[in-house]
Amino acid sequence: MENKPHISIVSPVYRAESILEKLVYEIQKVMGQLKVTYEIILVDDRSPDNSWEVMKKLSSKFSEVKSIRLSRNFGQHPTIIAGLSEVKGEWIVVMDCDLQDQPKEIKNLYSKALEGYDIVLARRENRQDNFFKRLSSRMFYTVFNYFRGLK
């Protein structure tokens, strides 16, 4: 019987063929330090590059890596939701695949969660995204927080 992962890491993938191996390596390094079971769920938002091929290789090489490919390009937030629908872990971390969200921060998030919090959020101090990326993220979280009753 397969062990249920303790932590699930979901990452939407788009134009990331050159960074995916490093992303998985960095996550594996951190999770090895935490000494908990985990899974990495990579979700391809129909990236036009060879991300899917890299994802398939990583999935065949590492049992903790699961790869999902969407039928077409849906955008980042629906891609995250697709990944969340597949998680098996008790704790979930969502992070971009471009390493702007640093895998080493998983330790800090998990540490806070162990203090008794049900949800732990992090925010980048210095975003390197373009205007439209920042705007769409702000709109998403405004709507998300409204429906969840969060400030």
OpenMM code with the backbone's topology and positions (N, CA, C; nanometers):
from openmm import Vec3, app, unit

residues = "MET GLU ASN LYS PRO HIS ILE SER ILE VAL SER PRO VAL TYR ARG ALA GLU SER ILE LEU GLU LYS LEU VAL TYR GLU ILE GLN LYS VAL MET GLY GLN LEU LYS VAL THR TYR GLU ILE ILE LEU VAL ASP ASP ARG SER PRO ASP ASN SER TRP GLU VAL MET LYS LYS LEU SER SER LYS PHE SER GLU VAL LYS SER ILE ARG LEU SER ARG ASN PHE GLY GLN HIS PRO THR ILE ILE ALA GLY LEU SER GLU VAL LYS GLY GLU TRP ILE VAL VAL MET ASP CYS ASP LEU GLN ASP GLN PRO LYS GLU ILE LYS ASN LEU TYR SER LYS ALA LEU GLU GLY TYR ASP ILE VAL LEU ALA ARG ARG GLU ASN ARG GLN ASP ASN PHE PHE LYS ARG LEU SER SER ARG MET PHE TYR THR VAL PHE ASN TYR PHE ARG GLY LEU LYS".split()
positions = [
    Vec3(0.0835, -0.1188, 0.0000),
    Vec3(0.0000, 0.0000, 0.0000),
    Vec3(0.0883, 0.1256, 0.0000),
    Vec3(0.0516, 0.2202, -0.0801),
    Vec3(0.1299, 0.3432, -0.0958),
    Vec3(0.1090, 0.4341, 0.0255),
    Vec3(0.2181, 0.4939, 0.0734),
    Vec3(0.2077, 0.5890, 0.1842),
    Vec3(0.1457, 0.7184, 0.1357),
    Vec3(0.0525, 0.7703, 0.2153),
    Vec3(-0.0087, 0.8984, 0.1829),
    Vec3(0.0931, 1.0087, 0.2107),
    Vec3(0.1124, 1.1006, 0.1161),
    Vec3(0.2089, 1.2086, 0.1407),
    Vec3(0.1590, 1.3025, 0.2497),
    Vec3(0.2511, 1.3542, 0.3265),
    Vec3(0.2165, 1.4503, 0.4313),
    Vec3(0.1997, 1.5900, 0.3712),
    Vec3(0.2854, 1.6236, 0.2757),
    Vec3(0.2793, 1.7551, 0.2106),
    Vec3(0.2682, 1.7359, 0.0597),
    Vec3(0.1776, 1.8106, -0.0009),
    Vec3(0.1628, 1.8137, -0.1464),
    Vec3(0.2058, 1.9513, -0.1948),
    Vec3(0.2922, 1.9538, -0.2954),
    Vec3(0.3358, 2.0799, -0.3553),
    Vec3(0.2783, 2.0846, -0.4962),
    Vec3(0.1985, 2.1874, -0.5247),
    Vec3(0.1351, 2.2032, -0.6553),
    Vec3(0.2019, 2.3202, -0.7263),
    Vec3(0.2399, 2.2972, -0.8513),
    Vec3(0.3033, 2.4037, -0.9280),
    Vec3(0.2462, 2.4080, -1.0699),
    Vec3(0.1820, 2.5201, -1.1072),
    Vec3(0.1377, 2.5356, -1.2451),
    Vec3(0.2594, 2.5583, -1.3341),
    Vec3(0.2580, 2.4972, -1.4516),
    Vec3(0.3741, 2.5033, -1.5399),
    Vec3(0.3369, 2.5691, -1.6725),
    Vec3(0.4149, 2.6690, -1.7101),
    Vec3(0.3995, 2.7339, -1.8402),
    Vec3(0.5341, 2.7918, -1.8800),
    Vec3(0.5822, 2.7520, -1.9965),
    Vec3(0.7131, 2.7968, -2.0474),
    Vec3(0.8231, 2.7780, -1.9432),
    Vec3(0.8398, 2.6564, -1.8979),
    Vec3(0.9335, 2.6320, -1.7877),
    Vec3(1.0289, 2.5167, -1.8136),
    Vec3(1.0443, 2.4751, -1.9383),
    Vec3(1.1277, 2.3581, -1.9649),
    Vec3(1.2688, 2.3718, -1.9097),
    Vec3(1.3226, 2.4920, -1.9080),
    Vec3(1.4613, 2.5102, -1.8650),
    Vec3(1.4772, 2.5151, -1.7127),
    Vec3(1.3681, 2.5287, -1.6384),
    Vec3(1.3786, 2.5459, -1.4936),
    Vec3(1.3181, 2.4303, -1.4143),
    Vec3(1.2429, 2.3417, -1.4786),
    Vec3(1.1703, 2.2372, -1.4063),
    Vec3(1.2603, 2.1424, -1.3276),
    Vec3(1.3706, 2.1006, -1.3864),
    Vec3(1.4602, 2.0104, -1.3141),
    Vec3(1.5144, 2.0767, -1.1877),
    Vec3(1.5507, 2.2034, -1.1972),
    Vec3(1.6006, 2.2752, -1.0801),
    Vec3(1.4904, 2.2900, -0.9754),
    Vec3(1.3688, 2.3194, -1.0188),
    Vec3(1.2561, 2.3312, -0.9269),
    Vec3(1.2385, 2.2021, -0.8474),
    Vec3(1.2353, 2.0897, -0.9170),
    Vec3(1.2168, 1.9607, -0.8499),
    Vec3(1.3339, 1.9321, -0.7569),
    Vec3(1.4554, 1.9583, -0.8012),
    Vec3(1.5734, 1.9361, -0.7173),
    Vec3(1.5658, 2.0187, -0.5893),
    Vec3(1.5307, 2.1466, -0.6014),
    Vec3(1.5239, 2.2352, -0.4848),
    Vec3(1.4142, 2.1896, -0.3877),
    Vec3(1.3006, 2.1481, -0.4417),
    Vec3(1.1933, 2.0979, -0.3548),
    Vec3(1.2386, 1.9700, -0.2847),
    Vec3(1.3012, 1.8784, -0.3582),
    Vec3(1.3485, 1.7530, -0.2986),
    Vec3(1.4491, 1.7806, -0.1865),
    Vec3(1.5358, 1.8765, -0.2081),
    Vec3(1.6370, 1.9114, -0.1075),
    Vec3(1.5691, 1.9579, 0.0221),
    Vec3(1.4724, 2.0470, 0.0095),
    Vec3(1.4017, 2.0993, 0.1268),
    Vec3(1.3216, 1.9891, 0.1953),
    Vec3(1.2520, 1.9085, 0.1162),
    Vec3(1.1683, 1.8040, 0.1750),
    Vec3(1.2543, 1.6982, 0.2438),
    Vec3(1.3728, 1.6751, 0.1923),
    Vec3(1.4657, 1.5839, 0.2588),
    Vec3(1.5059, 1.6348, 0.3960),
    Vec3(1.5180, 1.7660, 0.4096),
    Vec3(1.5507, 1.8263, 0.5392),
    Vec3(1.4335, 1.8157, 0.6365),
    Vec3(1.3119, 1.8262, 0.5846),
    Vec3(1.1933, 1.8172, 0.6704),
    Vec3(1.1630, 1.6739, 0.7134),
    Vec3(1.2111, 1.5788, 0.6330),
    Vec3(1.1918, 1.4368, 0.6639),
    Vec3(1.0441, 1.3992, 0.6775),
    Vec3(0.9632, 1.4441, 0.5821),
    Vec3(0.8225, 1.4062, 0.5756),
    Vec3(0.7937, 1.3540, 0.4351),
    Vec3(0.6902, 1.2727, 0.4226),
    Vec3(0.6517, 1.2252, 0.2898),
    Vec3(0.5887, 1.3407, 0.2125),
    Vec3(0.6044, 1.3365, 0.0813),
    Vec3(0.5545, 1.4469, 0.0007),
    Vec3(0.5283, 1.4018, -0.1419),
    Vec3(0.4560, 1.4851, -0.2137),
    Vec3(0.4355, 1.4682, -0.3572),
    Vec3(0.4492, 1.6043, -0.4224),
    Vec3(0.4966, 1.6030, -0.5452),
    Vec3(0.5080, 1.7251, -0.6247),
    Vec3(0.4143, 1.7070, -0.7428),
    Vec3(0.3169, 1.7945, -0.7548),
    Vec3(0.2208, 1.7860, -0.8648),
    Vec3(0.2476, 1.9025, -0.9592),
    Vec3(0.2962, 1.8691, -1.0773),
    Vec3(0.3240, 1.9678, -1.1811),
    Vec3(0.2073, 1.9653, -1.2798),
    Vec3(0.1504, 2.0809, -1.3096),
    Vec3(0.0353, 2.0882, -1.3990),
    Vec3(0.0711, 2.1737, -1.5194),
    Vec3(0.0766, 2.1091, -1.6351),
    Vec3(0.1112, 2.1776, -1.7595),
    Vec3(-0.0112, 2.2486, -1.8156),
    Vec3(-0.0038, 2.3808, -1.8253),
    Vec3(-0.1118, 2.4632, -1.8810),
    Vec3(-0.0945, 2.4746, -2.0326),
    Vec3(-0.0659, 2.3613, -2.0943),
    Vec3(-0.0415, 2.3524, -2.2392),
    Vec3(0.0645, 2.4514, -2.2845),
    Vec3(0.1761, 2.4433, -2.2162),
    Vec3(0.2898, 2.5280, -2.2484),
    Vec3(0.3367, 2.5008, -2.3915),
    Vec3(0.3698, 2.6055, -2.4677),
    Vec3(0.4111, 2.5856, -2.6072),
    Vec3(0.5541, 2.5327, -2.6223),
    Vec3(0.6297, 2.5262, -2.5132),
    Vec3(0.7665, 2.4750, -2.5209),
    Vec3(0.7676, 2.3252, -2.4879),
    Vec3(0.8792, 2.2714, -2.4493),
    Vec3(0.8905, 2.1281, -2.4195),
    Vec3(0.8721, 2.0954, -2.2708),
    Vec3(0.8000, 2.1798, -2.1997),
    Vec3(0.7769, 2.1554, -2.0569),
    Vec3(0.7155, 2.0184, -2.0317),
    Vec3(0.6185, 1.9794, -2.1124),
    Vec3(0.5514, 1.8510, -2.0918),
    Vec3(0.6491, 1.7342, -2.1026),
    Vec3(0.7394, 1.7395, -2.1975),
    Vec3(0.8384, 1.6322, -2.2123),
    Vec3(0.9286, 1.6245, -2.0896),
    Vec3(0.9708, 1.7396, -2.0387),
    Vec3(1.0546, 1.7429, -1.9182),
    Vec3(0.9760, 1.6888, -1.7991),
    Vec3(0.8501, 1.7274, -1.7887),
    Vec3(0.7655, 1.6802, -1.6783),
    Vec3(0.7510, 1.5280, -1.6816),
    Vec3(0.7294, 1.4724, -1.7991),
    Vec3(0.7154, 1.3260, -1.8108),
    Vec3(0.8440, 1.2556, -1.7668),
    Vec3(0.9581, 1.3104, -1.8048),
    Vec3(1.0857, 1.2517, -1.7631),
    Vec3(1.1016, 1.2564, -1.6119),
    Vec3(1.0668, 1.3702, -1.5522),
    Vec3(1.0781, 1.3844, -1.4073),
    Vec3(0.9839, 1.2882, -1.3357),
    Vec3(0.8638, 1.2713, -1.3888),
    Vec3(0.7672, 1.1783, -1.3284),
    Vec3(0.8150, 1.0339, -1.3363),
    Vec3(0.8792, 0.9981, -1.4457),
    Vec3(0.9270, 0.8603, -1.4581),
    Vec3(1.0522, 0.8366, -1.3734),
    Vec3(1.1276, 0.9414, -1.3483),
    Vec3(1.2503, 0.9288, -1.2701),
    Vec3(1.2242, 0.9314, -1.1191),
    Vec3(1.1262, 1.0115, -1.0761),
    Vec3(1.0991, 1.0296, -0.9328),
    Vec3(0.9535, 0.9956, -0.9027),
    Vec3(0.9326, 0.8982, -0.8154),
    Vec3(0.7958, 0.8539, -0.7847),
    Vec3(0.7125, 0.9626, -0.7172),
    Vec3(0.7763, 1.0583, -0.6525),
    Vec3(0.7006, 1.1636, -0.5838),
    Vec3(0.6528, 1.2732, -0.6788),
    Vec3(0.6969, 1.2711, -0.8033),
    Vec3(0.6562, 1.3732, -0.9010),
    Vec3(0.5419, 1.3193, -0.9858),
    Vec3(0.4306, 1.3916, -0.9845),
    Vec3(0.3139, 1.3589, -1.0661),
    Vec3(0.2971, 1.4713, -1.1673),
    Vec3(0.2691, 1.4351, -1.2913),
    Vec3(0.2507, 1.5357, -1.3956),
    Vec3(0.1116, 1.5250, -1.4557),
    Vec3(0.0499, 1.6400, -1.4722),
    Vec3(-0.0843, 1.6500, -1.5297),
    Vec3(-0.0748, 1.7475, -1.6464),
    Vec3(-0.1438, 1.7145, -1.7547),
    Vec3(-0.1464, 1.8055, -1.8697),
    Vec3(-0.2907, 1.8428, -1.9003),
    Vec3(-0.3183, 1.9723, -1.9070),
    Vec3(-0.4526, 2.0185, -1.9365),
    Vec3(-0.4808, 2.0069, -2.0862),
    Vec3(-0.6081, 2.0035, -2.1225),
    Vec3(-0.6481, 1.9854, -2.2616),
    Vec3(-0.6189, 2.1076, -2.3483),
    Vec3(-0.6095, 2.2226, -2.2839),
    Vec3(-0.5757, 2.3472, -2.3532),
    Vec3(-0.5224, 2.4449, -2.2500),
    Vec3(-0.4825, 2.5622, -2.2934),
    Vec3(-0.4338, 2.6652, -2.2020),
    Vec3(-0.5530, 2.7308, -2.1325),
    Vec3(-0.5562, 2.7197, -1.9989),
    Vec3(-0.6649, 2.7770, -1.9205),
    Vec3(-0.6212, 2.8987, -1.8400),
    Vec3(-0.4916, 2.9149, -1.8174),
    Vec3(-0.4429, 3.0222, -1.7327),
    Vec3(-0.3997, 2.9677, -1.5972),
    Vec3(-0.3272, 3.0503, -1.5242),
    Vec3(-0.2637, 3.0057, -1.4008),
    Vec3(-0.3611, 2.9573, -1.2941),
    Vec3(-0.4653, 3.0333, -1.2661),
    Vec3(-0.5516, 2.9968, -1.1538),
    Vec3(-0.6326, 2.8700, -1.1797),
    Vec3(-0.6923, 2.8502, -1.2966),
    Vec3(-0.7566, 2.7208, -1.3221),
    Vec3(-0.6558, 2.6041, -1.3208),
    Vec3(-0.5321, 2.6324, -1.3599),
    Vec3(-0.4287, 2.5288, -1.3573),
    Vec3(-0.3979, 2.4889, -1.2128),
    Vec3(-0.3926, 2.5856, -1.1239),
    Vec3(-0.3726, 2.5566, -0.9816),
    Vec3(-0.4882, 2.4722, -0.9285),
    Vec3(-0.6105, 2.5100, -0.9629),
    Vec3(-0.7285, 2.4350, -0.9171),
    Vec3(-0.7215, 2.2902, -0.9663),
    Vec3(-0.6780, 2.2701, -1.0901),
    Vec3(-0.6633, 2.1335, -1.1427),
    Vec3(-0.5640, 2.0541, -1.0578),
    Vec3(-0.4541, 2.1176, -1.0193),
    Vec3(-0.3560, 2.0504, -0.9341),
    Vec3(-0.4113, 2.0216, -0.7962),
    Vec3(-0.4841, 2.1172, -0.7397),
    Vec3(-0.5421, 2.0985, -0.6066),
    Vec3(-0.6419, 1.9830, -0.6045),
    Vec3(-0.7064, 1.9589, -0.7169),
    Vec3(-0.8044, 1.8492, -0.7219),
    Vec3(-0.7378, 1.7118, -0.7151),
    Vec3(-0.6068, 1.7070, -0.7314),
    Vec3(-0.5341, 1.5795, -0.7316),
    Vec3(-0.4498, 1.5550, -0.6068),
    Vec3(-0.4424, 1.6510, -0.5163),
    Vec3(-0.3536, 1.6355, -0.4000),
    Vec3(-0.4028, 1.5269, -0.3056),
    Vec3(-0.3071, 1.4651, -0.2390),
    Vec3(-0.3372, 1.3628, -0.1400),
    Vec3(-0.2786, 1.3974, -0.0031),
    Vec3(-0.2019, 1.5042, 0.0052),
    Vec3(-0.1341, 1.5404, 0.1284),
    Vec3(-0.2237, 1.6069, 0.2307),
    Vec3(-0.1788, 1.6021, 0.3545),
    Vec3(-0.2486, 1.6691, 0.4639),
    Vec3(-0.2280, 1.8205, 0.4552),
    Vec3(-0.1101, 1.8626, 0.4113),
    Vec3(-0.0749, 2.0027, 0.3937),
    Vec3(-0.0464, 2.0268, 0.2465),
    Vec3(-0.0825, 2.1452, 0.1985),
    Vec3(-0.0658, 2.1777, 0.0566),
    Vec3(0.0119, 2.3082, 0.0434),
    Vec3(0.1091, 2.3077, -0.0465),
    Vec3(0.1841, 2.4279, -0.0806),
    Vec3(0.1638, 2.4522, -0.2300),
    Vec3(0.1267, 2.5739, -0.2662),
    Vec3(0.1140, 2.6124, -0.4068),
    Vec3(0.2270, 2.7095, -0.4357),
    Vec3(0.3044, 2.6791, -0.5400),
    Vec3(0.4148, 2.7686, -0.5744),
    Vec3(0.4346, 2.7747, -0.7256),
    Vec3(0.4713, 2.8924, -0.7722),
    Vec3(0.5022, 2.9094, -0.9144),
    Vec3(0.6243, 2.8259, -0.9502),
    Vec3(0.6322, 2.7870, -1.0751),
    Vec3(0.7428, 2.7015, -1.1194),
    Vec3(0.8688, 2.7800, -1.1539),
    Vec3(0.8618, 2.9127, -1.1558),
    Vec3(0.9751, 2.9942, -1.2014),
    Vec3(1.0785, 3.0236, -1.0928),
    Vec3(1.0618, 2.9642, -0.9758),
    Vec3(1.1521, 2.9800, -0.8614),
    Vec3(1.1502, 3.1203, -0.8003),
    Vec3(1.0539, 3.2047, -0.8405),
    Vec3(1.0353, 3.3293, -0.7653),
    Vec3(0.9802, 3.2958, -0.6275),
    Vec3(0.8982, 3.1895, -0.6201),
    Vec3(0.8591, 3.1324, -0.4915),
    Vec3(0.9692, 3.0330, -0.4574),
    Vec3(1.0475, 3.0627, -0.3573),
    Vec3(1.1633, 2.9802, -0.3236),
    Vec3(1.1212, 2.8552, -0.2461),
    Vec3(1.1573, 2.7358, -0.2937),
    Vec3(1.1248, 2.6126, -0.2210),
    Vec3(1.1746, 2.6121, -0.0765),
    Vec3(1.2847, 2.6819, -0.0485),
    Vec3(1.3355, 2.6844, 0.0893),
    Vec3(1.2349, 2.7452, 0.1859),
    Vec3(1.1406, 2.8239, 0.1363),
    Vec3(1.0388, 2.8849, 0.2213),
    Vec3(0.9353, 2.7840, 0.2695),
    Vec3(0.9325, 2.6658, 0.2086),
    Vec3(0.8392, 2.5620, 0.2534),
    Vec3(0.8633, 2.5315, 0.4012),
    Vec3(0.9896, 2.5306, 0.4421),
    Vec3(1.0217, 2.5035, 0.5836),
    Vec3(0.9552, 2.6067, 0.6749),
    Vec3(0.9615, 2.7341, 0.6383),
    Vec3(0.9014, 2.8395, 0.7194),
    Vec3(0.7488, 2.8283, 0.7225),
    Vec3(0.6899, 2.7997, 0.6070),
    Vec3(0.5448, 2.7842, 0.6005),
    Vec3(0.4995, 2.6660, 0.6866),
    Vec3(0.5701, 2.5552, 0.6740),
    Vec3(0.5351, 2.4349, 0.7489),
    Vec3(0.5538, 2.4566, 0.8988),
    Vec3(0.6586, 2.5257, 0.9363),
    Vec3(0.6836, 2.5563, 1.0763),
    Vec3(0.5684, 2.6373, 1.1349),
    Vec3(0.5199, 2.7368, 1.0605),
    Vec3(0.4062, 2.8172, 1.1053),
    Vec3(0.2810, 2.7306, 1.1159),
    Vec3(0.2608, 2.6438, 1.0195),
    Vec3(0.1434, 2.5554, 1.0222),
    Vec3(0.1452, 2.4677, 1.1466),
    Vec3(0.2634, 2.4201, 1.1842),
    Vec3(0.2756, 2.3348, 1.3022),
    Vec3(0.2479, 2.4093, 1.4327),
    Vec3(0.2470, 2.5421, 1.4265),
    Vec3(0.2112, 2.6214, 1.5444),
    Vec3(0.0604, 2.6192, 1.5689),
    Vec3(-0.0134, 2.5587, 1.4770),
    Vec3(-0.1575, 2.5459, 1.4958),
    Vec3(-0.2426, 2.6213, 1.3958),
    Vec3(-0.1800, 2.6831, 1.2974),
    Vec3(-0.2565, 2.7551, 1.1965),
    Vec3(-0.3093, 2.6587, 1.0909),
    Vec3(-0.4329, 2.6821, 1.0461),
    Vec3(-0.4907, 2.6005, 0.9397),
    Vec3(-0.4430, 2.6459, 0.8019),
    Vec3(-0.4209, 2.7763, 0.7882),
    Vec3(-0.3781, 2.8337, 0.6609),
    Vec3(-0.2613, 2.9276, 0.6876),
    Vec3(-0.1570, 2.9146, 0.6078),
    Vec3(-0.0421, 3.0043, 0.6170),
    Vec3(-0.0188, 3.0604, 0.4770),
    Vec3(-0.0170, 3.1917, 0.4663),
    Vec3(0.0059, 3.2572, 0.3379),
    Vec3(0.1388, 3.3299, 0.3408),
    Vec3(0.2021, 3.3362, 0.2265),
    Vec3(0.3266, 3.4113, 0.2131),
    Vec3(0.3084, 3.5106, 0.0983),
    Vec3(0.3825, 3.6185, 0.1063),
    Vec3(0.3768, 3.7181, 0.0003),
    Vec3(0.5178, 3.7610, -0.0336),
    Vec3(0.5463, 3.7667, -0.1618),
    Vec3(0.6779, 3.8136, -0.2043),
    Vec3(0.6896, 3.9627, -0.1804),
    Vec3(0.8019, 4.0028, -0.1263),
    Vec3(0.8271, 4.1447, -0.1039),
    Vec3(0.8600, 4.2155, -0.2351),
    Vec3(0.9411, 4.1530, -0.3180),
    Vec3(0.9844, 4.2135, -0.4442),
    Vec3(0.9425, 4.1251, -0.5600),
    Vec3(0.8278, 4.1557, -0.6170),
    Vec3(0.7782, 4.0786, -0.7308),
    Vec3(0.8519, 4.1213, -0.8574),
    Vec3(0.8818, 4.0239, -0.9424),
    Vec3(0.9480, 4.0525, -1.0684),
    Vec3(0.8539, 4.0310, -1.1859),
    Vec3(0.7239, 4.0273, -1.1575),
    Vec3(0.6248, 4.0027, -1.2614),
    Vec3(0.5913, 4.1304, -1.3370),
    Vec3(0.5368, 4.1126, -1.4584),
    Vec3(0.4948, 4.2282, -1.5349),
    Vec3(0.3626, 4.2823, -1.4802),
    Vec3(0.3215, 4.3944, -1.5306),
    Vec3(0.2023, 4.4629, -1.4824),
    Vec3(0.0784, 4.3742, -1.4887),
    Vec3(0.0574, 4.3054, -1.6008),
    Vec3(-0.0631, 4.2243, -1.6172),
    Vec3(-0.0651, 4.1050, -1.5223),
    Vec3(0.0506, 4.0470, -1.4950),
    Vec3(0.0593, 3.9363, -1.3987),
    Vec3(0.0230, 3.9860, -1.2592),
    Vec3(0.0769, 4.1003, -1.2205),
    Vec3(0.0456, 4.1562, -1.0885),
    Vec3(-0.1025, 4.1915, -1.0779),
    Vec3(-0.1567, 4.2498, -1.1845),
    Vec3(-0.2980, 4.2887, -1.1847),
    Vec3(-0.3879, 4.1664, -1.1741),
    Vec3(-0.3603, 4.0626, -1.2520),
    Vec3(-0.4453, 3.9429, -1.2464),
    Vec3(-0.4350, 3.8745, -1.1107),
    Vec3(-0.3183, 3.8723, -1.0514),
    Vec3(-0.3028, 3.8137, -0.9176),
    Vec3(-0.3806, 3.8948, -0.8149),
    Vec3(-0.3696, 4.0260, -0.8228),
    Vec3(-0.4420, 4.1112, -0.7281),
    Vec3(-0.5931, 4.0899, -0.7421),
    Vec3(-0.6417, 4.0817, -0.8654),
    Vec3(-0.7851, 4.0592, -0.8874),
    Vec3(-0.8274, 3.9233, -0.8325),
    Vec3(-0.7477, 3.8205, -0.8586),
    Vec3(-0.7802, 3.6863, -0.8099),
    Vec3(-0.7916, 3.6864, -0.6581),
    Vec3(-0.6920, 3.7404, -0.5893),
    Vec3(-0.6919, 3.7358, -0.4435),
    Vec3(-0.7981, 3.8277, -0.3827),
    Vec3(-0.8346, 3.9345, -0.4497),
    Vec3(-0.9437, 4.0186, -0.4018),
    Vec3(-1.0743, 3.9403, -0.4037),
    Vec3(-1.1020, 3.8737, -0.5138),
    Vec3(-1.2237, 3.7923, -0.5250),
    Vec3(-1.2169, 3.6729, -0.4295),
    Vec3(-1.1034, 3.6052, -0.4260),
    Vec3(-1.0838, 3.4901, -0.3385),
    Vec3(-1.1088, 3.5287, -0.1920),
    Vec3(-1.0461, 3.6372, -0.1483),
    Vec3(-1.0605, 3.6809, -0.0100),
    Vec3(-1.2034, 3.7246, 0.0207),
    Vec3(-1.2703, 3.7870, -0.0765),
    Vec3(-1.4087, 3.8291, -0.0572),
    Vec3(-1.4964, 3.7082, -0.0278),
    Vec3(-1.4849, 3.6048, -0.1096),
    Vec3(-1.5695, 3.4862, -0.0925),
    Vec3(-1.5319, 3.4057, 0.0305),
    Vec3(-1.4089, 3.4138, 0.0721),
    Vec3(-1.3649, 3.3417, 0.1919),
    Vec3(-1.3834, 3.4244, 0.3186),
    Vec3(-1.4197, 3.5515, 0.3039),
    Vec3(-1.4387, 3.6372, 0.4203),
    Vec3(-1.3072, 3.6751, 0.4874),
    Vec3(-1.1995, 3.6812, 0.4087),
    Vec3(-1.0659, 3.7121, 0.4619),
    Vec3(-1.0273, 3.8546, 0.4283),
    Vec3(-0.9432, 3.9123, 0.5131),
    Vec3(-0.8862, 4.0439, 0.4852),
    Vec3(-0.7431, 4.0247, 0.4444),
] * unit.nanometer
topology = app.Topology()
chain = topology.addChain("A")
for resn in residues:
    res = topology.addResidue(resn, chain)
    for name in ("N", "CA", "C"):
        topology.addAtom(name, app.Element.getBySymbol(name[0]), res)
